Amino acid sequence: MQRSSYRLHRYDQWNYTWLILRSIWQAYRCHDDLERLILWARRKRLSNPKRLYEKRLVEVEEKVFRYRLRYPRLVMLVSILQTFFTQIKFQPYYYTKGSAAKYRYH
């Protein structure tokens, strides 16, 4: 009896799940960072960076939505963990110089 070739070995499945979990976590962190940067740009009355951050936020929200459709349980787990960690972690009111450079379009 031949096993199907598309099934992954147990270790490979765990590794794949871990990679997906990390990418979902990164998308949620990016979403939170962009929301804070939009608030900062609004406070500073910087219309152009605010518009660019909002555009990037829409892209990240689409990415999270695709994850939510494809991996609902992992997204729920990450959402719960992200909510927990944002409650216990202090968020700085001021950002260090260059902290928004990772969201630039190249």
Secondary structure, 3 states (H helix, E strand, C coil): CCCCCCCCCHHHHHHHHHHHHHHHHHHHHHHHHHHHHHHHHHHHCCHHHHHHHHHHHHHHHHHHHHHHHHCHHHHHHHHHHHHHHHHHCCCCCCCCCCCCHHHCCC
